[in-house]
Amino acid sequence: MRQSNQQLKKAPVPRMVPWKQALVTTLGVYPLLLFFEWLIKQILPVHLIDRRVTLLLVVLMIASTMVFLVMPLVIKLFGHWLFKKQ
């Protein structure tokens, strides 16, 4: 067990290039923002609900979708481009 921990510490960890990470995150968040804002307006009577509540709902939906659906797909599609070459 001790040997494997030392090997893990020595393995280089790939890091995303910051500007590329910002670009693909923006490309993921913006369409989700438009879609979820539209969806909330279709489902809830937003004129009767405080804007902060609807904003919280949209943020929760975007964060969940980005973490579990969009970013794994983005890394699978663009991983070779996103990560620094060691």
N, C-alpha and C positions, 0 to 999 in steps of 0.2 A: 504493500500500500504506500509506503513512504517513497519508494522508487518511482511510482507512477505520478505522485504529486510533484516530485522534482522535475520529471519530464514535462508535465503540463506547464510548469512555471517557465521553462526554457523555450517552449514552442512560441513562435511569433504569432501575435494576434493581429489578424487583418483589420485595418482601420479604413473607414470610409473617408474619401476626400470631402472636406466640409462643404465646399460650394456645390458639389454634385449631390450630396445628401440634402442640402437645402432645396435644390432644384427639383429633385424627384418628390420630396415631401410636399412642396408647393403644388406640383402637378397632381398629387394625390388628394390633398386637402381641398383645393379650390372646387373641383367638380362635386365632391362630397358636400361641401358647404352649400352650394347652389341646390343640389338635390334634396338634402335633408331640410333645408329651410322651406323649400316648396312643399315637401311632404308634410311637415308640421302644419303649414297653413291649410293644407287639404284636410287634415285629420282633426285639429283642435281649433276651437274658436279663439284665435290669437288676439282678437280685439278685446276679449274679456280677460285675458291672462296677462300678468305682468311680463314685460319683455325679458326680464332677467330669468324667469322660469323657462321661457321658450329657448332662450340662448343656452341655458344650462342643458336642456334636452338635446339641442343640436350638438353641443360640444361633447356630451357623453356618447352620442351616436357616432360622431366623427372619430373620436379617440378609439372607440371599440373597433370600428371598421378598419381604421388605419393599422392598429396593432395586429388584429387577427386575420385580416383579409388582404389589404392593399400592400403593406410593407413586405410580407413574405413573398407575394407575387412579384413585387418590384425587385427584390433581391434575387429571386430566381431568374427574372428576365434581364436585369441590368447589373448583376453582381460583378461580372468580369470588368465592367466599366466603372462601377462605383468604388471599388476597393483599390488602395494604393498597391503598387507593385513593390514587393520586398526585395 
